[in-house]
Amino acid sequence: MNPLLDALLLRTGYNTTLVTIGAALLGAAAGAIGTFVLLRRRSLASDAAGHAALPGLAAAFILMAMTSGNGRWLPGLMIGAAISAALGLVVVHAITARTRLKEDAAIGVVLSVFFGLGVVLLTVVQALPSGNQAGIASYLLGSAAGMLRSEAELIAIMAALTALSVFILRRPLSMLCFDPDYAAISGVRVRLTDAALSVILLAVVITSLKVVGLVLSVALSIMPAVAARFWTDRVQHMVPVSAALGAAGAYAGAAISSSAPSLPTGAVIVLIMFGMFVVSLLFAPARGVLATAIRHQAFRRRVHRRQGLLALDRQESIHDGMTLRLLRQSGWIRRDGVPTPAGVLAARDAAHDEALWRLHGDRYPGDSAALHYHRIVPIKQVLPADALADLEALLAAQPARKSHATTRLAPAGY
């Protein structure tokens, strides 16, 4: 049987199954919390936490190796990494709050200093005479293969708790990301919620160390959220989409890595998530490149068609080739540029619609500014029936305007 297919179908043993499911839960939690981290504009905070975890991880390994002879006890390593990562986030906050440095500069300082200290401690780990230091390097890029049952169970439990925390706090986190002042007025404890966001992010980073590694931990939380941003503009939809993308990418990456032990799990997960990002960038219907290009082209055609009809009504010459082509395709002008009976009626309707839009802009300038984009579509598709009836009555009370869309309008040769 194909090892990759067996891994994807969870038929390669209890440990691998548990790791794959745990990775999917972790990916879902990271994707969900990554949405709020992205909207809160703290994408690099997870990178700083991941790199800041290295010295704590190495220090915990050294301490446990010197006291018990085995430095690979996962709960001890996670505790050390959590303390170090939390210290890194506190330093970032302190530098940002007490100096004129921006957050990106503070993150750059903390990230480089803590990671440098971690690399120094790793050289100490490699020189230890006691303890099994062979697996400590796997925390840099992650490794699902060869994971002990107790480690897999711990990751699955922490991932499930993290996902549950995100689900419980999703509403106050949403309010915090978009308008902290409104959140405070509404009764949300902003500072406590902000701290909860950092704690959940820290838990995701620490839990993901064994799966994706500390170097690539930022990708687990940010890439699903960035990909989900192309699919929707609503945060209540973005959170589940990001969670689904994170779960799918982590599940596939952990399964593939388990089927080929030489592959680093973190790198495989990141590559799969990057593939999801590219697909979202190109084909997402809400903000994807292809959908945006189609909408832009449709908008251009609508503008040319509208301006062409208005030009017909005003008896103005039309020189734009695209406008003439669209009018001919719609059956509104003949090949010699003379309006057809259908074109005359369409031009009068467009002029009447434009007059209603102009009247609406005069009476409701604020609403008109908000609806400016919609002036290329019939006003009856935008305004409610009662508002449209009022405008029709006001327009009828004004002096009638004569339409002239009956003569040849395009230059010879078109």
Backbone torsions as a table, in degrees:
resi	resn	phi	psi	omega
1	MET	NA	146.0	-179.6
2	ASN	-64.7	124.9	-179.3
3	PRO	-60.5	-37.6	-179.6
4	LEU	-66.1	-42.6	178.8
5	LEU	-64.7	-39.6	177.1
6	ASP	-61.3	-41.9	179.7
7	ALA	-65.5	-42.0	180.0
8	LEU	-67.0	-30.2	-179.9
9	LEU	-94.1	10.3	175.7
10	LEU	60.4	46.1	-179.4
11	ARG	-120.8	29.1	-177.4
12	THR	-116.2	23.3	176.2
13	GLY	113.3	161.4	-174.5
14	TYR	-64.9	-46.5	-176.6
15	ASN	-61.6	-47.6	-179.0
16	THR	-64.1	-39.2	177.4
17	THR	-61.8	-44.1	-179.4
18	LEU	-65.3	-41.0	178.9
19	VAL	-64.8	-41.9	-178.8
20	THR	-65.1	-44.7	178.1
21	ILE	-66.1	-41.3	177.7
22	GLY	-62.3	-40.4	177.8
23	ALA	-63.5	-39.2	178.2
24	ALA	-64.9	-42.6	177.0
25	LEU	-62.7	-42.4	178.9
26	LEU	-63.4	-42.5	177.9
27	GLY	-62.1	-39.3	178.3
28	ALA	-65.0	-45.0	179.1
29	ALA	-64.5	-43.0	-179.9
30	ALA	-65.6	-39.9	178.1
31	GLY	-64.3	-40.3	-179.7
32	ALA	-67.2	-48.7	-179.9
33	ILE	-70.1	-28.4	177.5
34	GLY	-62.8	-30.5	176.4
35	THR	-59.4	-46.6	-179.3
36	PHE	-71.8	-35.6	176.7
37	VAL	-63.3	-41.8	179.3
38	LEU	-66.1	-46.3	-178.9
39	LEU	-68.1	-27.4	177.9
40	ARG	-83.5	-0.9	179.0
41	ARG	59.8	47.4	177.2
42	ARG	-128.0	39.6	-175.6
43	SER	-60.7	-37.7	-177.3
44	LEU	-77.8	-10.8	179.7
45	ALA	-63.6	-38.1	178.4
46	SER	-66.9	-34.2	176.7
47	ASP	-66.0	-41.9	178.1
48	ALA	-63.7	-41.8	179.8
49	ALA	-64.1	-41.0	179.7
50	GLY	-62.7	-47.5	179.7
51	HIS	-70.2	-34.1	179.3
52	ALA	-70.6	-15.3	179.5
53	ALA	-75.0	-19.8	-174.1
54	LEU	-61.3	-48.5	-179.8
55	PRO	-63.0	-36.7	177.2
56	GLY	-65.7	-39.2	178.1
57	LEU	-62.2	-48.1	-179.3
58	ALA	-67.7	-39.8	179.6
59	ALA	-64.6	-40.8	177.4
60	ALA	-64.0	-39.2	177.8
61	PHE	-62.4	-44.9	-179.5
62	ILE	-62.9	-44.8	-178.0
63	LEU	-63.1	-45.8	-179.1
64	MET	-69.4	-35.5	178.5
65	ALA	-66.2	-36.9	-178.3
66	MET	-76.5	-27.4	-177.4
67	THR	-95.5	-37.8	-175.9
68	SER	-116.4	-11.9	-178.1
69	GLY	86.6	-7.9	178.1
70	ASN	-131.6	110.8	-176.8
71	GLY	-94.2	6.7	-173.9
72	ARG	-99.4	17.1	178.7
73	TRP	-69.5	114.8	-169.8
74	LEU	-61.3	-44.8	178.9
75	PRO	-58.7	-39.5	178.7
76	GLY	-65.0	-41.6	177.9
77	LEU	-63.6	-39.3	179.9
78	MET	-66.9	-39.0	178.8
79	ILE	-63.2	-45.5	178.3
80	GLY	-62.2	-43.6	179.7
81	ALA	-65.4	-38.5	-179.8
82	ALA	-64.9	-42.9	179.1
83	ILE	-62.0	-45.4	-179.0
84	SER	-65.6	-43.5	-179.8
85	ALA	-65.9	-41.2	177.8
86	ALA	-62.4	-40.5	177.4
87	LEU	-61.4	-39.6	178.1
88	GLY	-62.3	-44.0	179.1
89	LEU	-65.4	-37.6	178.3
90	VAL	-63.7	-41.6	179.2
91	VAL	-64.3	-41.2	177.2
92	VAL	-59.4	-45.6	-179.9
93	HIS	-64.9	-40.5	-179.0
94	ALA	-65.2	-43.2	179.9
95	ILE	-64.2	-42.1	-179.2
96	THR	-66.9	-38.8	-175.2
97	ALA	-79.7	-29.6	-171.2
98	ARG	-109.5	-1.4	176.8
99	THR	-131.1	178.6	178.5
100	ARG	-90.4	3.5	179.4
101	LEU	-71.2	142.2	175.5
102	LYS	-77.5	167.5	-176.0
103	GLU	-64.3	-36.1	-179.8
104	ASP	-64.3	-37.0	177.7
105	ALA	-67.7	-42.3	178.3
106	ALA	-62.3	-41.6	178.4
107	ILE	-64.1	-39.7	178.0
108	GLY	-61.1	-41.8	179.3
109	VAL	-65.1	-50.9	-177.2
110	VAL	-64.2	-44.3	-178.2
111	LEU	-58.2	-49.1	-176.0
112	SER	-70.4	-41.4	-177.1
113	VAL	-68.3	-47.8	-179.3
114	PHE	-65.6	-40.2	180.0
115	PHE	-67.8	-38.1	176.2
116	GLY	-62.3	-42.3	177.0
117	LEU	-63.1	-38.7	178.6
118	GLY	-64.7	-40.1	178.7
119	VAL	-63.8	-39.9	177.5
120	VAL	-61.8	-44.6	179.5
121	LEU	-66.3	-31.7	176.9
122	LEU	-63.5	-35.9	176.2
123	THR	-65.7	-33.7	175.7
124	VAL	-67.0	-40.8	178.8
125	VAL	-59.9	-43.4	-178.1
126	GLN	-65.3	-23.8	-177.8
127	ALA	-93.4	-0.2	-178.5
128	LEU	-68.0	135.6	178.3
129	PRO	-76.5	-25.1	-178.6
130	SER	-114.8	164.6	178.2
131	GLY	88.3	154.5	179.2
132	ASN	-98.9	93.0	-175.3
133	GLN	-91.6	6.4	-174.2
134	ALA	-63.9	-28.1	-174.2
135	GLY	-96.1	-3.7	-175.4
136	ILE	-65.3	-31.4	-179.5
137	ALA	-67.4	-20.4	-179.2
138	SER	-67.0	-17.9	179.2
139	TYR	-74.7	-11.6	178.1
140	LEU	-73.8	-43.4	-177.1
141	LEU	-120.1	-3.6	178.1
142	GLY	84.3	149.0	177.8
143	SER	-160.0	116.9	178.6
144	ALA	-88.5	-21.1	-177.7
145	ALA	-73.0	141.3	176.6
146	GLY	74.9	12.7	-179.9
147	MET	-74.1	137.8	179.2
148	LEU	-70.9	158.3	-178.9
149	ARG	-62.2	-41.3	179.8
150	SER	-63.5	-37.5	178.3
151	GLU	-66.7	-43.3	179.9
152	ALA	-63.5	-41.2	179.3
153	GLU	-65.1	-40.3	179.2
154	LEU	-63.6	-42.6	179.2
155	ILE	-64.1	-42.4	-179.5
156	ALA	-64.0	-41.7	-179.7
157	ILE	-66.1	-46.3	179.9
158	MET	-64.6	-38.7	178.3
159	ALA	-63.6	-41.9	179.5
160	ALA	-65.0	-41.7	178.3
161	LEU	-64.9	-39.6	178.6
162	THR	-64.5	-43.7	178.3
163	ALA	-62.0	-39.6	178.8
164	LEU	-65.3	-39.8	178.4
165	SER	-62.0	-43.3	179.1
166	VAL	-62.6	-41.0	-179.3
167	PHE	-64.4	-40.9	-177.8
168	ILE	-68.1	-38.4	-173.3
169	LEU	-97.3	13.4	-172.7
170	ARG	-63.4	-36.2	-177.2
171	ARG	-71.5	-53.8	177.3
172	PRO	-61.6	-32.3	177.5
173	LEU	-66.3	-37.6	178.0
174	SER	-63.3	-44.8	179.5
175	MET	-65.3	-38.0	179.9
176	LEU	-63.6	-39.4	-175.3
177	CYS	-69.7	-36.8	-173.2
178	PHE	-92.3	-37.5	-177.7
179	ASP	-155.4	90.7	-178.8
180	PRO	-60.6	-35.6	-179.9
181	ASP	-65.3	-45.8	177.6
182	TYR	-64.1	-37.0	178.1
183	ALA	-61.8	-41.2	179.5
184	ALA	-65.2	-41.8	178.5
185	ILE	-64.2	-33.8	-178.0
186	SER	-79.2	-0.1	176.8
187	GLY	101.5	1.2	178.3
188	VAL	-78.0	131.1	177.6
189	ARG	-81.5	97.9	-168.4
190	VAL	-61.5	-48.5	-176.2
191	ARG	-66.0	-38.0	179.0
192	LEU	-68.2	-40.4	178.4
193	THR	-66.5	-39.2	177.3
194	ASP	-62.6	-40.9	177.7
195	ALA	-65.7	-37.2	178.1
196	ALA	-64.0	-38.3	176.7
197	LEU	-60.1	-43.4	179.4
198	SER	-66.5	-38.9	-179.1
199	VAL	-66.4	-43.9	179.2
200	ILE	-64.5	-41.4	176.9
201	LEU	-61.1	-41.7	178.9
202	LEU	-63.4	-41.3	178.8
203	ALA	-63.2	-39.6	177.7
204	VAL	-63.5	-43.9	-178.6
205	VAL	-63.4	-45.9	-177.7
206	ILE	-67.3	-42.2	179.2
207	THR	-64.6	-31.5	-176.3
208	SER	-83.6	-3.0	-175.2
209	LEU	-59.0	-43.9	-177.3
210	LYS	-73.5	-26.7	-174.8
211	VAL	-88.4	-54.2	-176.5
212	VAL	-108.7	-13.9	-179.1
213	GLY	86.8	155.8	-175.5
214	LEU	-72.4	-27.7	-178.5
215	VAL	-68.4	-36.0	-174.4
216	LEU	-107.1	10.8	-176.7
217	SER	-63.0	-28.4	-179.9
218	VAL	-62.6	-33.8	-177.8
219	ALA	-65.7	-32.9	-176.5
220	LEU	-63.3	-33.0	-178.1
221	SER	-96.7	-29.8	-173.1
222	ILE	-92.1	-42.5	-173.6
223	MET	-63.8	-41.4	175.6
224	PRO	-62.0	-38.2	-179.9
225	ALA	-66.8	-41.6	179.0
226	VAL	-64.6	-41.4	177.9
227	ALA	-65.1	-40.7	-179.5
228	ALA	-65.2	-27.3	-179.6
229	ARG	-61.1	-26.8	179.1
230	PHE	-76.9	-16.8	-174.1
231	TRP	-94.3	-21.8	-175.3
232	THR	-156.8	156.9	174.8
233	ASP	-105.3	-2.4	-176.8
234	ARG	-104.9	131.6	-175.1
235	VAL	-67.2	-32.5	-179.9
236	GLN	-67.9	-21.7	174.1
237	HIS	-93.0	-32.2	-176.8
238	MET	-66.1	-36.9	-178.1
239	VAL	-62.2	-52.3	178.9
240	PRO	-66.6	-33.7	177.9
241	VAL	-64.6	-45.1	178.6
242	SER	-63.5	-40.9	178.5
243	ALA	-63.4	-40.9	179.6
244	ALA	-65.9	-42.5	178.1
245	LEU	-64.1	-42.4	178.6
246	GLY	-63.7	-41.9	179.5
247	ALA	-64.8	-43.7	-179.0
248	ALA	-65.1	-44.1	-179.9
249	GLY	-66.0	-43.2	179.7
250	ALA	-67.6	-39.6	179.1
251	TYR	-61.9	-51.0	-178.5
252	ALA	-64.8	-41.8	-179.7
253	GLY	-64.3	-43.5	179.2
254	ALA	-65.8	-39.0	179.7
255	ALA	-66.6	-45.0	179.8
256	ILE	-64.2	-43.3	179.6
257	SER	-64.7	-36.1	178.9
258	SER	-67.8	-31.0	179.8
259	SER	-77.8	-18.3	178.3
260	ALA	-133.9	92.0	-171.6
261	PRO	-57.8	-21.2	-178.9
262	SER	-79.3	-10.1	-179.1
263	LEU	-85.9	128.7	174.9
264	PRO	-70.2	129.1	-174.7
265	THR	-61.9	-43.1	-177.3
266	GLY	-60.4	-43.7	-178.6
267	ALA	-64.9	-40.8	179.8
268	VAL	-64.4	-44.1	179.3
269	ILE	-61.8	-42.9	-179.7
270	VAL	-63.1	-41.7	179.9
271	LEU	-65.2	-39.7	177.9
272	ILE	-65.4	-42.7	178.5
273	MET	-65.8	-33.4	176.6
274	PHE	-65.3	-38.8	174.9
275	GLY	-59.2	-42.1	176.7
276	MET	-62.8	-38.9	178.8
277	PHE	-62.7	-44.2	-179.5
278	VAL	-63.6	-43.8	178.5
279	VAL	-61.4	-43.1	178.7
280	SER	-64.1	-43.0	-179.7
281	LEU	-59.3	-38.7	-175.0
282	LEU	-87.6	-41.5	-165.7
283	PHE	-117.3	-1.3	179.5
284	ALA	-61.5	131.9	-174.9
285	PRO	-70.7	-23.7	-175.9
286	ALA	-81.8	-51.7	-174.4
287	ARG	-133.2	11.3	-179.8
288	GLY	-66.5	158.8	-177.4
289	VAL	-62.4	-45.6	-177.8
290	LEU	-64.8	-45.3	179.7
291	ALA	-64.7	-38.8	178.5
292	THR	-64.3	-41.3	179.0
293	ALA	-64.6	-40.2	179.1
294	ILE	-64.8	-43.8	179.2
295	ARG	-64.2	-39.0	179.8
296	HIS	-64.4	-42.1	179.4
297	GLN	-65.8	-40.2	177.6
298	ALA	-64.1	-38.3	178.1
299	PHE	-63.3	-43.5	179.2
300	ARG	-60.9	-45.2	-179.8
301	ARG	-62.9	-38.5	180.0
302	ARG	-66.9	-41.2	178.9
303	VAL	-64.9	-45.7	-179.7
304	HIS	-63.6	-39.8	-179.7
305	ARG	-66.0	-41.6	-179.6
306	ARG	-66.3	-48.1	-179.1
307	GLN	-65.5	-33.3	177.4
308	GLY	-63.9	-43.5	178.3
309	LEU	-64.0	-40.6	178.5
310	LEU	-65.4	-37.0	177.0
311	ALA	-65.8	-38.8	175.8
312	LEU	-59.2	-43.7	-177.9
313	ASP	-66.3	-32.7	-178.7
314	ARG	-90.1	3.1	-178.3
315	GLN	59.2	37.1	178.2
316	GLU	-93.8	147.4	177.7
317	SER	-71.4	142.0	179.2
318	ILE	-111.4	120.9	-178.6
319	HIS	-111.2	-15.0	-177.6
320	ASP	-73.5	125.4	-177.0
321	GLY	-64.1	-39.1	-178.9
322	MET	-66.3	-40.9	179.1
323	THR	-62.8	-44.8	179.3
324	LEU	-63.5	-41.1	-179.6
325	ARG	-63.5	-42.2	-179.7
326	LEU	-67.5	-38.6	178.6
327	LEU	-65.5	-38.7	177.9
328	ARG	-67.2	-42.9	179.8
329	GLN	-61.5	-31.2	179.6
330	SER	-83.6	-6.0	-179.7
331	GLY	77.7	24.5	-176.8
332	TRP	-96.7	-18.9	173.9
333	ILE	-137.2	157.6	175.2
334	ARG	-87.3	178.9	-178.7
335	ARG	-66.3	-26.5	178.2
336	ASP	-86.6	5.2	175.4
337	GLY	91.8	-2.3	-179.4
338	VAL	-79.7	132.1	-180.0
339	PRO	-63.9	140.7	173.2
340	THR	-81.9	165.7	176.0
341	PRO	-55.7	-38.3	177.6
342	ALA	-66.7	-35.6	178.7
343	GLY	-67.1	-37.5	178.2
344	VAL	-62.3	-44.7	179.1
345	LEU	-65.1	-42.5	180.0
346	ALA	-64.4	-38.1	178.9
347	ALA	-65.5	-40.4	178.4
348	ARG	-65.6	-40.8	177.7
349	ASP	-62.6	-41.7	179.9
350	ALA	-64.8	-40.0	179.0
351	ALA	-67.0	-39.8	177.7
352	HIS	-64.5	-42.5	178.7
353	ASP	-63.3	-40.4	179.5
354	GLU	-65.3	-38.3	178.0
355	ALA	-64.1	-39.7	176.6
356	LEU	-63.7	-42.2	178.2
357	TRP	-62.5	-41.2	-179.4
358	ARG	-64.9	-41.5	178.5
359	LEU	-65.3	-39.8	177.3
360	HIS	-63.5	-38.8	178.3
361	GLY	-65.5	-35.9	178.7
362	ASP	-69.1	-39.1	-175.6
363	ARG	-84.3	-33.9	-177.9
364	TYR	-129.8	73.9	-174.5
365	PRO	-62.5	-34.5	179.7
366	GLY	-65.9	-47.8	178.5
367	ASP	-65.2	-37.2	-179.0
368	SER	-63.9	-38.3	178.1
369	ALA	-64.0	-38.9	179.8
370	ALA	-69.1	-29.3	-177.5
371	LEU	-100.6	15.0	-174.9
372	HIS	-56.9	-38.5	-178.9
373	TYR	-61.9	-31.7	-174.8
374	HIS	-81.6	1.3	-177.6
375	ARG	-69.9	-6.3	177.1
376	ILE	-91.4	-3.5	177.4
377	VAL	-113.9	157.1	179.2
378	PRO	-55.0	138.1	-175.6
379	ILE	-64.3	-25.4	-179.7
380	LYS	-69.5	-16.6	176.3
381	GLN	-85.8	-7.8	-175.8
382	VAL	-111.9	-46.9	-176.0
383	LEU	-90.6	152.8	175.0
384	PRO	-69.1	163.8	-173.5
385	ALA	-62.7	-40.6	-178.1
386	ASP	-67.1	-39.9	177.6
387	ALA	-65.9	-37.5	179.0
388	LEU	-67.5	-38.2	178.6
389	ALA	-64.2	-39.5	177.3
390	ASP	-61.8	-43.4	180.0
391	LEU	-65.8	-39.1	178.2
392	GLU	-61.7	-40.1	179.6
393	ALA	-66.0	-41.6	178.5
394	LEU	-65.8	-39.4	-179.8
395	LEU	-68.7	-35.9	179.4
396	ALA	-66.2	-28.1	179.8
397	ALA	-77.3	-12.8	-179.7
398	GLN	-85.7	160.6	177.5
399	PRO	-59.2	138.2	-177.6
400	ALA	-67.6	146.2	180.0
401	ARG	-113.8	131.4	-176.4
402	LYS	-82.0	134.8	175.6
403	SER	-95.2	141.3	-174.9
404	HIS	-118.5	18.4	-173.0
405	ALA	-78.2	66.5	-178.1
406	THR	-133.6	-3.2	-174.4
407	THR	-118.4	176.5	-179.1
408	ARG	-68.9	133.2	-173.3
409	LEU	-122.2	-23.7	-178.3
410	ALA	-91.6	147.9	178.1
411	PRO	-65.4	157.7	-179.2
412	ALA	-59.1	143.1	179.5
413	GLY	100.8	-16.0	178.8
414	TYR	-89.2	NA	NA
